[in-house]
Amino acid sequence: MSVLLETKLPLPLFRRGKVRDVYESGDKLLIVSTDRISAFDVVLPCGIPDKGKVLNQLSAFWFEKTAHILPNHLSKVIDSSDSVGVVLNELRNLSSQPGELPDSLIGRSMLVAKAERISVECVVRGYLSGSAWAEYKATGKIGHIHLPSGMKESQELSQPIFTPTTKSDTEHDRLLTNQDIKDIGIENLFEELEQKSLLIYGYARDYARTRGIIIADTKFEFGFINGQLALIDELLTPDSSRFWDASQYKVGYSQPNFDKQFVRDWLSGSGWDKEPPAPMLPPEVIEGTSKRYREVYSRLTGGAL
């Protein structure tokens, strides 16, 4: 299987992130989900086959399912030559450069409304795992929230908790402080961000359980579109969430997963110091990660890529 690591389109580049390439397309943005993968805030030198398609199409799936809770920025998924034509029309208006958009956009890109992004990662945790488990063992709490003593790894919390972090392109994300809330200017918005995050997580968690998947934690991003709060970026993907196999769930252990944890575990055991450049993943880790991403997509949506 081939991988898409970078796109070069005859459209104005709006932003190139760790995974996504974003282009101007008239009054909208064209988001292309590549097969790049990052871990510990470093982009790895290899891609994961079909990863971009999973991120794009699973986000679209969740945007549609949660639209009754909160609007989102999705306008159209580029899933056929017809919808590529929508972008081509914009292309003709914006650029004098000839050419057509590549087939690689189909299934891995979407047109979205432009939004004023809120610079916060809205993290919701339903289970004690990952960095939260490490923090709990050291301090007895997650963020500012104290938890009962004697909890075990991967244990479900009595109720999901909201632990938002900063969002920065230049430093590691960290727990949001009261001063951050004031500096960002979201004092009057913070309660709504928490409420919506918990509502969306609860809805997705309950749905996923019917598909044999546990969503242990996830993160959301929000922005304003024409003055209205909306979900943006990606939604409930293996890059932004921990997905576990409900049939194999067992408290007290690290869980079989369908997300980036498989990559993180290999990197942590490789001796890498988590500073650039990252090492190349071995073929079995690349294929194993691709398989996990495709499987969780199939389980959650009932479809195949």
C-alpha positions in Angstrom: 0.0 0.0 0.0 1.2 3.5 -0.8 1.2 6.4 1.6 0.5 10.1 1.2 3.0 12.2 3.2 2.6 15.6 1.6 0.2 17.3 -0.8 1.2 20.0 -3.3 -1.9 21.6 -4.8 -2.3 24.7 -7.0 -4.3 26.3 -4.2 -3.0 28.8 -1.6 -1.6 26.8 1.4 -3.4 27.9 4.6 -1.5 25.7 7.1 0.5 22.6 7.2 0.1 20.7 10.5 1.6 17.5 11.8 -0.9 15.4 9.9 -3.1 17.7 7.8 -2.4 20.0 4.9 -5.0 22.9 4.7 -5.6 25.0 1.6 -7.7 28.1 0.9 -10.7 27.2 -1.3 -12.8 30.4 -1.8 -14.9 31.0 1.3 -14.0 27.6 2.7 -10.9 25.5 3.5 -9.8 22.3 2.0 -8.4 19.9 4.6 -6.4 17.0 3.4 -5.6 14.3 5.9 -2.3 12.7 4.9 -0.8 9.4 6.2 1.8 11.2 8.3 1.8 10.2 12.0 3.2 12.0 15.0 4.0 10.9 18.5 5.3 12.9 21.4 4.8 16.0 19.3 7.3 14.8 16.6 6.4 13.8 13.1 7.7 10.4 12.2 9.7 9.8 9.0 7.2 7.1 7.8 3.5 7.2 7.0 0.7 4.7 7.9 -1.2 3.4 4.9 -4.8 4.5 4.8 -4.5 6.5 7.9 -5.6 9.8 6.3 -8.7 8.1 4.9 -9.6 6.8 8.3 -9.1 10.2 10.0 -11.1 12.0 7.3 -14.0 9.6 6.9 -14.3 8.8 10.6 -14.4 12.5 11.5 -17.1 13.0 8.8 -19.1 10.1 10.3 -19.0 11.6 13.8 -19.7 15.2 12.6 -22.9 13.9 11.1 -23.9 11.8 14.1 -23.2 14.6 16.7 -24.7 17.6 14.7 -27.8 17.5 16.9 -25.6 18.3 19.9 -23.5 21.0 18.3 -23.0 22.3 14.7 -19.6 21.6 13.1 -17.5 23.0 10.2 -18.0 20.1 7.7 -19.3 21.3 4.4 -18.6 18.4 2.0 -16.4 15.3 2.0 -14.4 14.8 -1.2 -15.5 11.3 -1.8 -16.0 11.1 -5.6 -15.0 12.8 -8.8 -18.2 14.8 -8.6 -17.2 16.4 -5.3 -13.6 16.9 -6.5 -15.3 19.0 -9.2 -16.5 21.4 -6.5 -12.9 22.0 -5.5 -11.8 22.3 -9.2 -14.3 25.1 -9.7 -12.8 27.0 -6.8 -9.4 26.2 -8.2 -10.2 27.8 -11.5 -11.3 31.0 -9.7 -8.2 31.1 -7.4 -5.3 30.0 -9.4 -3.8 30.5 -12.8 -1.9 27.3 -12.5 -3.3 24.5 -14.7 -3.9 21.0 -13.6 -6.4 18.8 -11.9 -6.6 17.7 -8.3 -5.1 14.3 -7.7 -7.1 11.1 -7.1 -5.4 10.9 -3.7 -7.8 13.6 -2.4 -10.8 11.3 -2.8 -11.8 9.9 0.6 -9.1 11.8 2.5 -10.2 15.4 2.2 -13.1 17.7 3.1 -14.3 21.2 2.5 -15.0 23.0 5.7 -16.3 26.4 6.8 -13.7 28.8 8.0 -13.8 29.2 11.8 -12.2 31.4 14.4 -10.4 28.7 16.4 -10.4 28.6 20.2 -6.8 27.7 21.3 -7.8 25.0 23.8 -7.7 21.2 23.6 -10.9 20.1 25.3 -9.9 16.7 26.8 -12.4 14.4 28.2 -11.4 11.2 30.1 -13.7 8.4 31.0 -11.0 5.9 32.1 -7.7 6.1 33.9 -5.1 5.5 31.3 -2.0 6.9 29.6 -0.5 10.1 31.0 -3.5 10.4 33.4 -2.7 7.0 35.0 1.0 8.1 35.4 -0.2 11.4 37.0 -2.6 9.6 39.3 0.0 7.2 40.5 2.3 10.2 41.3 -0.2 12.7 42.7 -3.6 11.0 43.3 -5.3 13.3 40.9 -5.7 14.2 37.2 -5.1 17.8 36.6 -6.9 19.7 39.4 -9.3 16.8 40.1 -8.6 14.5 43.1 -9.6 10.9 42.6 -10.3 8.1 45.1 -7.3 6.2 46.4 -6.7 2.6 45.3 -7.8 3.0 41.7 -6.3 0.7 39.0 -4.9 1.2 35.5 -7.7 1.4 32.9 -10.4 1.7 35.5 -13.6 3.5 34.5 -14.1 6.8 36.4 -17.3 7.3 38.3 -18.1 10.0 35.8 -16.1 11.5 32.8 -13.9 14.4 33.7 -12.9 17.5 31.7 -9.2 18.3 31.7 -8.5 20.9 29.1 -5.0 21.9 27.9 -3.4 24.6 26.0 -2.9 24.2 22.3 0.3 25.5 20.9 2.4 25.0 17.7 5.6 25.8 19.6 5.4 24.1 23.0 4.0 20.9 24.6 0.4 21.2 25.6 -0.1 21.7 29.3 -3.0 21.8 31.8 -5.1 24.9 31.3 -4.8 27.3 34.3 -7.2 30.0 35.4 -4.7 32.6 34.1 -4.8 30.8 30.7 -8.6 31.0 30.6 -8.4 34.8 31.2 -5.5 35.3 28.7 -7.4 33.4 26.0 -10.6 35.3 26.9 -12.9 32.4 27.4 -14.1 33.1 31.0 -17.7 33.3 29.8 -17.3 30.4 27.4 -15.5 27.9 29.6 -18.6 26.3 31.2 -20.2 25.8 27.8 -17.0 24.2 26.4 -17.0 21.7 29.3 -20.8 21.0 29.0 -20.6 20.4 25.2 -17.4 18.3 25.5 -19.0 16.0 28.1 -22.2 15.7 26.1 -20.5 14.7 22.9 -18.2 12.3 24.7 -21.1 10.7 26.5 -23.1 10.3 23.3 -20.1 8.8 21.4 -19.1 6.5 24.3 -22.6 5.0 24.4 -22.8 4.5 20.7 -19.3 3.0 20.5 -20.2 0.5 23.2 -22.9 -0.9 20.9 -20.2 -1.5 18.4 -17.9 -3.3 20.8 -15.5 -0.3 21.3 -14.6 1.6 24.5 -13.7 5.3 24.0 -11.4 5.7 27.0 -10.6 9.4 26.4 -10.7 11.9 23.6 -10.1 15.6 22.8 -12.2 18.1 20.9 -11.5 21.5 19.3 -14.0 24.3 19.0 -14.3 27.5 17.0 -16.8 30.2 16.0 -18.5 30.1 12.6 -20.4 33.3 12.0 -20.5 33.9 15.7 -21.8 30.4 16.6 -19.9 27.8 18.6 -19.0 24.8 16.5 -16.9 21.6 16.4 -13.8 21.9 14.2 -10.7 20.0 13.2 -11.0 16.2 13.6 -13.5 14.3 15.7 -13.2 11.0 17.6 -10.4 9.5 15.5 -7.6 7.1 16.5 -5.3 10.1 16.5 -7.4 12.0 19.0 -8.9 9.2 21.1 -8.1 6.0 22.9 -10.2 3.1 21.4 -10.2 -0.2 23.2 -11.7 -3.6 22.4 -14.7 -3.9 24.8 -14.5 -7.8 24.6 -11.0 -7.8 25.9 -11.3 -5.0 28.5 -9.8 -5.9 31.9 -9.1 -3.5 34.7 -5.6 -3.3 36.0 -3.7 -3.6 32.7 -2.9 -1.7 29.6 -5.6 -2.5 27.0 -5.5 -3.8 23.5 -6.0 -0.7 21.4 -7.0 0.7 18.0 -5.1 4.0 18.2 -1.6 5.5 18.3 -0.7 3.8 21.5 0.7 0.9 19.5 3.2 3.3 18.0 3.9 5.1 21.3 4.6 1.8 23.0 7.2 0.8 20.4 8.8 4.2 20.5 9.0 4.2 24.3 10.7 0.8 24.2 13.1 1.8 21.4 15.4 4.0 23.5 14.4 7.1 21.6 14.8 10.3 23.7 11.6 11.8 22.2 13.5 14.6 20.5 13.7 15.1 16.7 14.4 13.2 14.6 12.2 10.3 15.3 13.3 6.8 14.4 11.8 4.9 11.5 9.1 2.4 12.5 9.7 -1.2 11.6 7.4 -2.7 8.9 5.4 -4.8 11.4 4.5 -1.7 13.5 3.5 0.3 10.4 1.2 -2.5 9.1 -0.1 -3.2 12.6 -1.0 0.4 13.1 -2.7 0.6 9.7 -4.7 -2.5 10.5 -5.8 -1.1 13.8 -7.0 2.2 12.2 -8.9 0.4 9.5 -10.5 -2.1 12.0 -11.8 0.6 14.3 -13.2 2.5 11.4 -15.1 -0.6 10.2 -16.4 -1.4 13.7 -17.7 2.0 14.4 -19.2 2.8 11.0 -20.1 -0.7 9.7 -18.3 0.2 6.4 -15.0 -0.4 4.8 -12.5 2.0 3.2 
